[in-house]
Every structure is written in structure tokens, then in C-alpha cells.
Amino acid sequence: MHIAWLGKKSPFCGNVTYGQEITNALLDRGYRVSFLHFSQPQGSYENHWKYQKNHHDWSNCHEIPLPFIYKSQIYTIPTLKSSKVLLRSLRQLKPDLVHASLTLSPLDFLLPEICEELNIPLVATFHPPFDSKIRNIKSSTQYLTYQLYAPFLARYDRVIVFSEIQRDLLIKLGVPGDRVVVIPNGVDEHKYSPGYSNLKYQLKIKRLFVYQGRISTEKNIEALLKAWKLSDMGDDCQLLMVGDGPIRSSLQPNYGKEHNIIWLGFVADEQQRIDILRAADVFILPSLVEGLSISLLEAMSCGVACLATDAGADGEVLANGAGVVLDTQGVTAQLKILLPLFRNHPEMTNLLGNKARQRVLERYTLHHNITKLERLYLEIANKEFISA
């Protein structure tokens, strides 16, 4: 089967990771993949797609760049001719199915019309973060995104979301229930696994707490930093901030090395990120809104005790003992109590780390994710074949 994947290569974000992991796995299973993404066109539209891995049959995967005016981690503004480039490319490629990992772009709204014209089945993965309750300005803004997208998502053959909460929200907004499918994010449990790391020895500490993700307002970073500062965790503990974003420059001067906080910035090397997680005792995600955090799943898969808010599907992932679920309100107060507990009771972190790993193995492996995706592809392809 030939899949035309419409997604992101840059800048680095969860959508990029999602596209890399899924398309690599599809190639491993023998699919042909054409990767269409927003990039300044360079050379032929038949350039080979390149990843860090080198064991695939790359003759089965091509890269097709689409022109754009602006793109960020959150949204993309395509050029006026991008829809024509996309239409022409899909007409030439003749894929069996288009899978759009939606990039929050005006092109998302045109895709159903384009695929209907070409008679190609269309699947979307809908990534925008959400909160199950309208509790703050950020979550209400995200709710407006869902309201805006719902009428267009109703025209997709299937819409993939990460949790039942997200599915219920889209159905409430008018997307037919039989078109909304829950397929959670998955993680490679063999790659992201417990193992040796000498990072704590290098840092000369006993306990390592980690945040990994975007340094932005919706991630509620300052609530974590305030709690850390107020808790006076001592020199044997350090908080490692992994990632970059628009508010880093305003936060870093007030929360620095004197508070045993290290700002590592964006880490491009995957093995280095794995080594950090293997060294970590506790992973903390204080977000106001989320989808289903891949960083959280990666930490869980590495056997790290996890604390996360009940934003998006993260609370669902940690529910019933796989981690500690925080309310999105009063995060600083909750962490001020919890951080010293996790510092003083390593047996608690070990227990929760084991439970987190087990939860991933039961529900959130990449293998399970891809198998469900394959079934969805076959269901849609067979339906199209019968109707034809």
C-alpha cells in the first residue's frame, strides 16, 4: 500500500516526532511512503526522504516539499500556490491513501476537497492540545480551535485522536462518531527502556528531576520552577530543563544554577535524550493543555516516576497508579508538597517507575499503535474498493 503522508519535518515538536516514528514503522512493515511537508522547494519533487536510521529500503519513500510563507512549532502559513502543488503531487503519486498529521494550517481545510476530487481516502491525526474542562484562558483558546476544525474534520474519512475525552469533544462539536478513532501515541519500548546512564555521576548528585518539552506559556513551566525554588531541595538534587521556547529567556535569569536548576536547551541527539531519561528519578509535566505527550510516554517507557497534570490525555495515561496526576490549578502548591516526598523516598520513585513502564507495555507501544493504524488503513481501503 502506498501512503502519502502530509506532516512536518521542522521545527522540532511532537508532530515531527510523531511523523518520524510512524513513517519509519510503516517503512519497516513494507509500505511505500511519500512524505509531503512544508519546505522551500529544492531540486526534484522526487528527492529521497532521509532520517537518522539507515536500515530502510529508501526506494519506498520520497520527499515532496510544499512552499510556505511562515511556519512555527504551532502553526504554518502556506503560499497561495501550495494547494496546487499538493494537488499536482497527489495526482502524480496516485497513493492509496492520504494521512495528514495536521499542522494547523489553512491547507488542512482544503484537503477534503482535494482528496474528493482525486477520489483518494483521507485520514487525519488531530494534534491540538486540549483540556477536558474550560478552566483557563489557554484551554478555552484551544476549545475554539476544536470548534473551528470540527466542520472540516467531519469531511475526513477518519480522524485519529489520542483519548476518549478528545473523541467525545469532537463528537459534541458535530464530527460523526463513526469517523473518530482513538489511537494513542506509541513509543518504541525497546529503544526507550531502563538502562545505565552516568549522568548523575557527572553532575555529582543523588537525585535528578527532569522537565522535557517546549518552554512556553501553555506548558506552565513557572509553576514548576516556583515550586522547586520554594522547596529548597538541596545540593544533592537538580532540576534539568530540557527544551527551548519563547519564554526561556524571561525565566532562566530568575531560576538558575544557584537554585540547582540546569537549562540544557534543545537536545537534538536522541540517544542523549534517552540517557537523560535513564538517569532521571522523576519526570514532571505541569502543562495547562496537552494532547498526549510523547515526552511523557518516553519517560514512562524508561522507567521514570512521572508527575503530570490532567490536561489532555496525560491524566488518563497515568491514572490508577501509573504515576501522580496533578490538577491544572494550583500546580505550584501541589509540587511544593510532592517534590520533597520524591526526594526523600527513593523507594516510591522506583515503584512508580516500574508501574509507568508496565503501563506503556500494556497500552502505549509503537508496535500496538502501528497495528491499529494498519487495520484502519485496510478498513478504509476495502471500503473504497467495495464502493468503487
DOKE-724890 format. One record per residue: x negated, y, z negated of N, C-alpha, C, O in turn. Coordinates in pm, whole numbers, plus 50000, padded with zeros to 5 digits. Example, Ala and Ser with C-alpha at 12.3 -4.5 7.8 and 13.67 -1.06 7.14 Angstrom:
REM residues 2
486814943149220487704955049220486804967049220485764966849154/487154977549292486334989449286487105000349213486595011449196/
//
This chain:
REM residues 388
499154988050000500005000050000499125012550000498105013149931/499535022450078498785034950089499505045650006500645049050034/498805050949903499355061249815498705074649847497475075749845/499515084749876499005098349888499175105049751500295107649708/498065107649685498085113349550497845128449560496835132849614/498785136249507498635150649503498365154749359499225153149273/497155159949333496795163149195495705173649186495585182249274/494915172949078493885182849051492515176249038492395165248983/491495183049088490105179149064489445188448964488525184548893/489915200948961489325211048875490335222348855491275223448934/490165230848751489215229348640489625217848549490765213248552/488665213148469488885201248388490035203348290490095213348219/490955193648287492085193748195492665179648192492155170648258/493725177748117494335164648108494845159548240494795147448267/495325168548325495815164748457494695158948543494905149348617/493505164748532492345159848607491975145848560491745136848642/491915143948428491595130748372492625120448415492285109348453/493885124348409494985115348449494805110748594494915098948624/494535120348684494355116948825493165107948848493235098448927/492055110748781490855102548797491095088148752490785078648824/491675086848632491865073448576492845065248660492595053548688/493965071448699494985063948773494485060148912494645048648954/493885069548984493455066349121492285056649121492195048149210/491385057649025490315047649014490905033748992490475023949055/491895032948903492505019948874493265014548995493235002549021/493925023249069494625018749191493635013449294493895003349360/492495020149308491455015249399490945001649355490714992749438/490764999949224490314987049172491274975849207490884964249223/492554979349219493574969249248493864967949397494814961249437/493034974449478493124972349622494014981749699494274979549817/494494992349634495325002049705494455011349789493285013449759/495045016649893494415027449968494955040549911496165042049893/494055049949881494455062449817493925074249897492735074849930/494795083649928494385096649983494645107049876495775108349828/493625114549838493735124149728493815138249786492855143349842/494985144349771495195158049818495155167349698495825164949597/494355178049708494205186949594493885201049642493465202949756/494085210649555493815224549590492315227249583491695226649477/491745230349701490325233149711490105241049839490845239349936/489095249649840488785256649964488355246350067487425238650041/488985245950184488655235650283487185236250325486655246850359/486565224650321485165223750364485015211550454485205200250409/484685213950581484465202750673485755195650708486825201750713/485645182850732486765174850778487755172150666487395171950548/489025170250703490025165950607489875151150574490705145550503/488855144750625488665130550602487425127750518486855116850526/486995137650438485845135350351486175124750247487315123850201/485185116950210485415106750108485505113149970484745122249936/486455107949891486635112449753485535106449667485255094549676/484905114649583483765110049504484055111149355484495121549306/483815100349286483885100149140482515095949087481595093349164/482395095348953481135091148894480935076148911479795071348909/482025068748927481895054248943481385050949083481535058949176/480795039249098480235035949229480585021749273479965016449366/481585015449207481865001549242483105000049328483534988749355/483695010949373484895010049455484555008849603483455012149647/485535003849679485455004349824485975017949868487175019849885/485045027549886485455041349910486065043450049486575054250079/486005033050135486675034350263488185034750244488925038450336/488655030950123490075031150093490545044250031491715045549995/489645054050018490035066549953489465078550026488255079150052/490315088150060489885100250127490345112550050491335112249977/489615123150068489935135850004490475145550108489895147150215/491605151950076492195161850166492375174850089493255175550003/491565185150115491685197750041492835206350091493135206750210/493485213149998494565222450028494125236549989493505238249884/494435246650069493975260250038494775266649924495965264149909/494095274749844494745281349731494215295449713493145298949763/494965303449640494555317049605493925317349467492905323749445/494555310049373494085310049234494485297049168495565291649196/493625291749081494015280249001493345280848865492225285948851/494035275648765493525275148628493865261548571494385252948641/493575259648441493945247048377495455245448369495955234248354/496185256548378497635256048356498425256348486499345248248503/498095265448578498905266648699498035269748821496855272948808/498655268748939497965270649066498825279249158500035277549165/498175288549228498875296549330498315292549466497175296049497/499085285449548498605281349680498705292749781499395302649757/498005291449892498165301050001499485298150072500095287650052/499915307450155501175305750227501125294050324502155287850353/499925290950373499835280050472499605266250409499535256250480/499505265750276499205252850211500295242450238499995230650255/501565246950241502645237350268502545231550408502865219850430/502105239750505501925234850642500775224950650500845214850720/499695227950575498545218750571498975205450510498605194850559/499755206250403500245194050338501135186050431500985173850443/502065192750497502975185950589502205179150701502475167650735/501245186450760500445180850868499625168850820499535158750889/499035170050703498205159250649499025146650624498605135650660/500205148250562501045136550533501565130250662501705118050671/501855138550762502305133150891501205124650955501485114151014/499945129050942498825121551000498485109150917498165098650973/498575110350784498195099250697499205087850699498845076150692/500485091450711501575081550708501495072450585501475060250599/501465078250464501375069850344502705062650318503755066650368/502635052150239503855045050199504605052750091505815051150076/503875061050017504495067949905503625079949866502405079349876/504255090849823503535102549769503745102849619504875102249571/502645103849546502715105449399502095118949365500895121049383/502915128049315502465141549281502285142749130503255141749054/501045144749088500775147948948500895163148938499935170348964/502075167848901502465181748924501515191748859501115190348743/501165201848939500125211348899500695225048860499945234748853/501985225848836502665238448807502325248748915501655258748891/502815245649033502565253949150503845255049231504685246049225/504025265849307505215267049393505365255449490506475252549535/504265248849523504335237449614505135225849555505695217649628/505175225149422505955214649356507425215049399508065204649412/507935227149422509345228849456509635225549603510775222849640/508585225949686508755223149829508545208449862508955203849969/507925200949774507585186949802508795178349839508705170649935/509915179249767511055170849806511495173249950511815163750023/511525185849990511925189150127510935183550230511335178350334/509635184750199508605179750290508695164550304508635159250415/508855157650191508895142950196510195137850257510215127350321/511285145150236512545141450301512415142550452512915134050526/511755153150499511565154950644510755143550703511025139050815/509755138650629508875128050677509385114050639508795104050679/510465113550561511025100850515510005092750435509835080750457/509325099550340508345093050253508855093650110509215104450064/508905082450037509325082649897508405091649814507205092649840/508985098349714508245108249636508405105649486509515104949434/507265104349419507215102449274506475114349213505495119149270/506935118949097506245129749027505865125148887506605117748823/504695129548840504385128848698504485143148645503795152048693/505355145048545505655158448494504895160548363505245154748260/503855169048368502905170448257503195181248154502695180048042/503975191748183504015203148090504275199047946505155190847919/503515204747853503715201547711505085205947665505725214347728/505525200247555506855203347505506915200847356506025194647298/507965205847294508265202947155509715198547151510555204147222/510015188847069511385183747065512355193547001513575192247015/511805203746931512635213946869512135227646911510925229646929/513045237046927512645250746963512255257846833513085264046768/510965256646797510545261546666509675273946673509425280246571/509215277446791508335288946802508365294246945508955288047034/507725305646966507755312147097507145303147203507675302147313/506035296547170505365287947268506275276747315506395274247435/506925269947220507765258647259508975263347339509415256247430/509525275147307510665280047385510245283847526511015282347621/509005288747542508475291747675508355278947757508695278747875/507885268247694507775255547763509155250147800509315243947905/510145252647715511515248347745512015255047872512725248847951/511655267747891512035274748013511405268248136512025267748243/510175263148121509525255948231510345243648269510535240848388/510835236448170511655224548195512965228548264513435221748355/513555239548220514795244348283514565248048429515395245048515/513435254448456513105258548593512905246448684513355246448798/512225236348634511855224748716512995214648735513045207848837/513885213748639514885203048639515655201648771515775190448820/516195212448830516945210748955516105204949069516635197849155/514825207949071513935202849176513515188449147513415180249239/513265185449018512905171648982514045162049013513805150249038/515265167049012516425158649044516375153649188517065144049223/515565160049273515455156049414514295146349438514165140949548/513445144149337512375134249349512975120349334513985118549265/512365110349399512875096749386512705091449245513585084549193/511585094649182511365091249041510515102148977509665108249041/510765104348848509965113748770509395106148651510145100648570/508085106048639507415099148528507175109048415506615119848437/507595105448294507315113248175506655104048072506535092048095/506225109847959505395102347865506125097247742505575089147667/507365101747718508075097347599509585098147620510065104747712/510325091447532511785091647538512315105647508513345109647563/511625113047421512055126747389512045135247515512985142647543/510955134047592510825141647717511885137247818512465145547888/512145124347824513175119147916514545124747879515285129247967/514885124447752516185129347707516345144247739517435148647775/515255151747726515305166047755515625168647902516465177047934/514955161247993515215163148135516625158748174517275165248256/517095147848115518455143348143519465153848097520445156648166/519215159547981520085170147929520135182148024521145189148032/519025184348095518945195648187519415192048329519325200348420/519925179948347520565176648474519845167048566520335164248675/518675161948526517985152048609518655138448587518775134148472/519075131448693519745118548675518895108648595517695107248620/519515102048499518785093048409518075081648481517025077148436/518665076848593518045065548663516795069748741516095061248796/516525082748745515335087448815514195091048720513085093948766/514435090848590513405094748492512875082148425513615074748361/511575079748440510925067648392509855071248290509055080248313/509835064148178508825066548074507645057248098507765045048083/506505062948135505245055448145504195063748070503675073448125/503885060247946502935068147868501555068447932501195059748011/500775078547895499375078547934498695066047881499095060447779/497675061647951496925050047907495445053047901494965062347966/494715045247823493285047147807492575033847831493105023247798/491385034547888490585022447910490025017947776489045023647726/490635007747719490275003447583488914996747576488354995247467/488364992747690487024986747690485954997647687484924996347620/486205008347760485275019547763485365027747635484355030947573/486585030947596486815038347472487085028247361488225024047339/486035024447293486105014047192485175017447076484245025347093/485425011646959484495014046847483105009146883482944999146953/482095016146836480725012446867479735021146792480115030146718/478475018446814477415025746741477195039546801477215041346923/476985049346713476575062746752475685068346641475985066846523/474595074746680473685080246578473895095246557473035102046501/475045100446601475285114746594475275119946451474715130546424/475905112646358475925117346219474505117446159474185126046077/473685107946201472285107846156471545120046209470765126246137/471805123546337471165135346395471605148146323470805157246302/472885148646287473415160546221473115160746071473315170946004/472635149346019472305148045876473545150445788473505158245692/474615143745823475865144945747476445131245719476025121145777/477425130945627478085118445592479455116945657479885105845688/480135128345677481495127745731481625137545847481215149045838/482215132645957482365140846077483845141846116484515131646136/484335154146125485695157046167485615163446306484755171846331/486515159546397486405163846536487735169346588488795163546565/487645180746658488725185246746488175184746887487065189446913/488955179146980488545178847121489725183147207490785176847205/489535193747283490605198647368490385213147407489305218647387/491405218947462491335232747507491375242247387492145240047294/490555252647390490565262747283491525273847326491105283947382/492795271747298493835281047344494925282147238494975274347143/495775292047255496775295347154497705283647124497995280847007/498175276747228499155266047205498565254147130499315245847077/497235253347125496595242447050496495245446901496115236746823/496845257746860496945261246718495615259246644495585254846529/494525262546712493175259946661492925267246529492315261546437/493375279746519493035287546400493635281746272493075283446164/494765274946284495355268246167494395257746110494245256545989/493745250246199492735240446158491515247246097491035243245992/491025257646164489825264546117490045271045980489165270545895/491215276945960491525283045830491555272445721491015274545612/492195261145750492285250345651490895245145616490605242445499/490035243645716488675238945692487915248745603487225244645509/488025261345633487335271845557487825272245411487035273545318/489135271145393489725271645259489425259045178489415259545055/489205247845246488995235145176487595233645118487375225345031/486655241845167485265241245118484765226845116484495221045010/484645221045235484375206745250482975202545210482725190645191/482045211945198480695208545155479755205945271480195204145385/478465205745242477445204445347477345190445405476715188545509/477935180545339477895166745391478945164345499478975153745562/479825174345519480885173145620480735184045725480365195345695/481015180445847481025190445954482255188746043482745177646064/482715200146092483815200346190483215203546326482605213946345/483415194446420482855196046554483975200146650484945192846667/483825211846711484815216946805484325214146947483365220246993/484985204947016484585200847150485595206247250486765202247249/485155215247336486045221047435485805235947449485025241947374/486485241847544486365256147570487725261647606488665254147631/487835274847607489105280847640489135295647610488145301147561/490245302247637490315316847635490145323247498489745334847491/490415316147388490315322547257489065318347178488915321847061/488185310847243486985306547173486145318547127485665318747014/485985328347214485115339747183485645347947066484855354246996/486955347847044487515355346931487475347446801487485353346693/487455334246810487455325946689486055322746637485815322946516/485145319846728483825314846688483075323946591482435318846499/483105337346608482355345846514482825344746369482045347146277/484075341246347484625340646211484575326646149484805325046030/484275316746231484225302946184482995296246244483075290046350/481875297646177480625293046235479855283246150480425276246066/478565282746172477695273046104477715274645953477545264945879/477915287145906477945289245761479135282045696479155280045575/480125278245777481265270545728481175255945771482155248545761/480005251845818479775238145867480695234745984481245223745993/480845244546073481615242646197480665244146315479965254246326/480645234346402479785234646521480665235846645481585227846666/480375245846726481105247746853480255241746965479255247547007/480675230247012479875223147112480205227747254479395226047345/481395233547275481795237347410482295225447489482485214547435/482495227647618482975217047706481885206747730480755210447763/482195194047713481255183047735481685175447859482695168447858/480925176947965481285170748093480965155848095481665148048160/479925151948026479475138048031480385129147948480525130947827/481015119448013481985110947946481345102547836481935100947729/480155097247860479505088947759479185096947634479255091647523/478845109647651478595118247535479875120247455479855120147331/481005122047525482285123447454482625110647378483155111147267/482335099247438482585086447370481695085147247482165080647143/480435089047257479515088447143480005097347029479865093646912/480565108947062481115117846960482275111146887482345111446764/483185105046963484335098546902483925086446819484515083946714/482925079246863482465067646785481825071846653481835064246556/481275083846650480665088846526481695095046433481465096146312/482845099146489483825106646411484525098046306484785086246328/484805104246192485625097846090487085101746106487985093646083/487315114146147488685119346159488795127946283487925136046312/489895126146358490215134246475491455142246442492435136846391/491425155346471492525164146433493055171546555492285177346632/494375171246573495025178146686496205186146630497275180546606/496025199446611497055207446543498015214746637498575225046598/498245209646757498965216846863500385220946825501055214246746/500815232046885502215236446875503075229446979504235226146952/502515227147098503195219647203502205210047267501005212947273/502695198847315501845188847380502685181147481503905182247485/501995173247564502655163047644502405150047569503075147047470/501445142347617500885131147542499385132547559498855130147667/498705136347452497285139747459496425127647491496395117847417/495705128447604494755117947638493605117847538493095107247503/493185129747493492115130447392492495122947265491665116247205/493755124147225494225116847107494145101747130493685094447043/494605097147246494555082747275493115077747280492825066647235/492215085847335490805081847342490225080447201489475070947174/490555089847112490075089046974490635076646904489915069546835/491925074146922492555062446861491905049646911491655040346834/491625049147042491035037247101489635034647049489175023247045/488955045347007487605044046949487655040746800486615039746735/488855039146746488995035246606488835046646508488365044646396/489235058846550489105070546464490445073246395491495072246458/490395076546267491615080646196492085093846255491295103146271/493385094846287493895106446359494995113646282495875107546223/494905127046285495935135846234496405144446349495585150946415/497705144646376498225152746486499625157546452500345151046376/499995168946508501355173946488502345165746568501985157946657/503625167646534504665160146604505115167346730506255165946773/504215175046789504505181846916504455171647029503645162347028/505335173447128505335164347242505545150047197506395147147113/504745140947255504855126747221503815122347120503765110547085/502975131647072501875127746983502385121846852501815112146801/503445127646797504015122146675504545108146695504425099646607/505135105746811505655092546846504525082246853504695070746812/503385086446904502235077546917501705073246780501315061646762/501695082446685501115079746553502135074746451501775071346338/503415074346489504475071046394504295057146334503645048446392/504895055346217504915042246148503535037046115503255025046129/502655045946071501405041546012500175041446098499095037546052/500285045546226499095045646312498255058146292497165059146348/498725067646214498005079946185498855088846098499915084846051/498385101046076499135110645995499795120746088499115127246168/501105122146076501865131346160502155144146080502755143645972/501725155446134501935168446071503125175546135503425173446252/503785183946057504795192846113504085204346183503035208746137/504655209346292504015220446363504055233346282503305242746312/504915234146182504985245746095504135243245970504195232445911/503365253145930502555251845807501405242145820501095234945725/500765241845935499665232445959498495235245863497885225845812/498185247745841497065251245752497285245545612496385239545554/498475247445558498775242545424498685227345416498185221845318/499175220545520499115205845520497675200945527497295191745455/496885207045615495505202645631494655206045509493715198745477/494965216845441494215220445320494315209545214493395207445136/495445202545214495615191245121494945178645175494315171145101/495105176245305494665163645364493155162745386492565152045368/492525173645426491095173145458490255167945341489435158945363/490415173045218489635167445107489925152745080489035145245039/491185148545102491525134445083490735125545178490215115045139/490655129745303489925121745402488405122645379487675113445413/487965133545321486545134545285486195124845173485155118345176/487075123845074486765116344952487125101644957486725093944870/487885097545059488355083645064488055077345199488935076345285/486815073045218486445066745347487245054145376487445050645493/487715047245271488505035145295489815038545366490345030445442/490335050645342491575055045408491325057545557492145053945641/490195063745588489885066245729489635053145804490025051745919/488985043645738488745030645802490065023545832490245018045941/490975023845735492265017145753493055023445867493585016445953/493135036845868493895043645973493225042346109493905041646211/491895042046110491185040046236491505026446298491695025446419/491555016146215491905002746264493345002346316493624996246418/494245009146243495645009446285495815017146416496625013546501/495035027846431495095035846555494645027446674495285027546779/493555020346657493045011746764494085001146801494304998446919/494694995246701495694984846726496894990446801497454983646887/497295002746768498435008946836498145010846985499005008347069/496925015047017496545016747157496595003347230497115002447341/496054992947167496034979847231497454974647256497694967547353/498384978247167499754973447181500544981147288501384975247356/500284994347303501195002547382500545011647486501215015547581/499275015047470498735026247548497455022947625496585031547640/497325010647672496155007447753496385011747897497525012047945/495315015047965495395018948106495915007348191496675009548285/495514995148157495974983348232497504982448227498144979948330/498084984448111499534983848096500184995148174501214993148238/499585006948167500085018748239500145016048389501165018548453/499055010848445498975008548589499924997448633500504998248741/500084987248551501014976548584502444981748595503184978048687/502834990448501504174996548507504305005548630505355006048694/503225012648662503235021448779503365013248908504105017048999/502655001948915502764993149032504204988249052504704987949164/504844984448943506224979648952507134990749005508044988149084/506875002948960507675014349006507465016549155508435018449229/506205016349200505915017949342506635007449426507255010649527/506564994849382507184983949458508704985349461509344982649563/509274989549348510724991549342511175002049442512165000149513/510445013249448510815024049540510565019849684511385022449771/509425013449709509085009249846510114999249898510545000150013/510534989649813511524979649854512884986149879513614982249970/513224996049796514485003149814514505010449947515515010450018/513365016849981513275023950107513355014250225513975017250327/512725002450208512724992550314514144987450341514564985950455/514874984950232516244979950245517154990350309517954987150397/517005002950264517855013650318517545016650465518405021050541/516275013950504515885016150644516515005450733516315005550854/
//
